[in-house]
Amino acid sequence: MTDNFTTRAHDEGARRGGEAVETYAYSGHTASGQSWRSSPGENLTRLLADLLHWADDTQRDFDRALERARKLHDTEL
């Protein structure tokens, strides 16, 4: 059974994640200059790939951050 904190943390995280993917979906442009919007799964893939590029350029350990994120996620279920 989950307590109110974990339920609230999950719900808030899901809301923020949805907002991030939606915002990201409207932020890009195609080569022809048109705004693009893909499926939620494609947007998530593109966002994660771009975050990998960002991690490379800023010398962040993406795999370690993802591991920590998975642990945090598990505590919020």
C-alpha positions as CSV (number, residue, x, y, z in Angstrom):
1,M,0.0,0.0,0.0
2,T,1.3,3.4,-0.9
3,D,1.2,6.4,1.4
4,N,0.0,9.9,0.5
5,F,3.6,11.1,0.0
6,T,4.5,8.4,-2.6
7,T,1.2,8.8,-4.4
8,R,1.6,12.6,-4.5
9,A,5.3,12.3,-5.6
10,H,4.3,9.9,-8.4
11,D,1.4,12.0,-9.6
12,E,3.4,15.2,-9.5
13,G,6.3,13.5,-11.3
14,A,4.0,12.1,-14.0
15,R,2.5,15.6,-14.5
16,R,5.9,17.3,-14.8
17,G,7.2,14.6,-17.1
18,G,4.1,15.0,-19.4
19,E,4.6,18.8,-19.4
20,A,8.3,18.4,-20.3
21,V,7.6,16.0,-23.2
22,E,4.8,18.2,-24.5
23,T,6.8,21.4,-24.2
24,Y,9.7,19.6,-25.9
25,A,7.4,18.4,-28.7
26,Y,6.7,22.0,-29.7
27,S,10.2,23.3,-29.4
28,G,11.9,21.7,-32.4
29,H,11.9,22.5,-36.1
30,T,12.4,20.4,-39.2
31,A,15.1,21.1,-41.8
32,S,12.4,23.0,-43.7
33,G,11.8,25.3,-40.7
34,Q,8.4,23.8,-39.8
35,S,7.5,23.1,-36.2
36,W,7.3,19.4,-35.6
37,R,5.2,17.2,-33.3
38,S,5.7,13.5,-33.2
39,S,4.1,10.7,-31.2
40,P,4.7,10.9,-27.4
41,G,7.1,7.9,-27.7
42,E,9.1,9.5,-30.5
43,N,9.3,12.7,-28.5
44,L,10.5,10.9,-25.5
45,T,13.2,9.1,-27.5
46,R,14.4,12.4,-29.1
47,L,14.4,14.1,-25.7
48,L,16.5,11.3,-24.2
49,A,18.9,11.3,-27.1
50,D,19.3,15.1,-26.8
51,L,19.9,14.7,-23.1
52,L,22.6,12.2,-23.9
53,H,24.3,14.7,-26.2
54,W,24.0,17.4,-23.4
55,A,25.5,15.0,-20.9
56,D,28.4,14.3,-23.3
57,D,29.1,18.0,-23.9
58,T,28.9,18.9,-20.2
59,Q,30.8,15.8,-19.0
60,R,27.8,14.4,-17.0
61,D,27.4,10.7,-16.4
62,F,24.0,10.0,-18.0
63,D,24.0,6.3,-17.0
64,R,24.7,7.2,-13.4
65,A,22.0,9.8,-13.4
66,L,19.5,7.4,-15.0
67,E,20.4,4.8,-12.3
68,R,19.7,7.3,-9.6
69,A,16.5,8.4,-11.3
70,R,15.3,4.8,-11.4
71,K,15.9,4.4,-7.7
72,L,14.1,7.6,-7.0
73,H,11.2,6.5,-9.2
74,D,11.0,3.2,-7.3
75,T,10.6,5.0,-4.0
76,E,7.7,7.1,-5.5
77,L,5.6,4.1,-6.6
